[in-house]
Amino acid sequence: MNITSSRVLTYTANMQTIPEVGQALAQRRKLLNLKQGQVAALSGLSQPLLSRLEKGQLSEFGARKLMAVLAVLGLELTFAEVGAAGTLDELRRERGGTA
């Protein structure tokens, strides 16, 4: 997972599984110094469910739940065409940053 910073913290990763998403969410939560219970309560989830997500112990996780957790962590979901990610400089230019 690459983390770049400018005005907005951007995580770029080729996440293909729920465990990879859970790991990224756990890293962001820890970066923000938040406890699982805090994020769970703010997103309307139980702490055990969030824990299982972060540990990669879930085979599925609903979109509404994911969007709620992302919102609490100050993240958004972006889709990119496979193989169209480009270089870091191209991504910076696309987002209005400098290369």
N, C-alpha and C positions, 0 to 999 in steps of 0.2 A: 504494500500500500504506500503510495506516495502522498505526502502532505505538503502542499505549497501554501504560502501565505502572501497575501496582498491585502486588499481591503476585506476580503472574505476568505475564511479558511476553507480550502477545497481538498477533499479526499478523492483521489483518483485510484481506482483499483478495478481489476477485472474480476469482480465477485460473481461466482456462478452458483454458489450454494448458500443455504441458510446459515450454516456454521460460519462461513466467511463474513456474512453480513453481521451476525452476532458478535464476532470478534471485533469488527470495525466499530460497532456501537459501544462495546465495552471500552475500547481504547478512547473513544470520544468522551464517554461518561467520566472516565478517570482523568482525562485531560482537563475537564471542567470541574474536577474535585466534587463530583456528585456521588451520592450513595445509590445503590440499586433501589432501595426503598423510596427515595425521593423521586427518581425518574419514573418508577412504577406508579406511584400515587398520582403524579402530575399527568401521566399518560393514560390513566384509567386501567392499568394492568395490576396483577398481583406481583409481588416481589419474587415469589418462586417461578412464575412464568418468565419474567425478565431474566432471571438467573439461568433458567434452562436455555433461553435464546442465546445469551452471551456464551454459554458453554457448548453450544452446538448440539444440544440434546433434543431439538425439535425437528420433526420431519416436514412440518409446514407451519407457516405463520401468516395470519391474515393481513391483507393490505391496509385495512383501517388501523389495525394495531401498529403496524410498521410506521405508517404515516404519523400516528400519535407520538411514538417514541422519537422519530426524527424531528418533529416539531419541538419537543421538549429539549432535545440536544442541539437545536439550532441548525439542523441540517435539512437539505432537500434532496430529492431523488431526481437524477437526470439520466436520460437514456441517450446512448450513442450507438450508431451503426457499428456492427462488428468490423474491426479493422480500420475504423475511421477516427480513431482517437487522436492521431497526429502526434507531433512532437510537443514538448513542453513549450517551446517558443510559439508554435502555432496556436496552442490552447490559450496562451497569455494574450496573443494578439486578438483572438476571437472574443475573449472576455474583456477587451479594452485595456489590458495592461501593457506594459512595455516588455520588449523581448530582451 
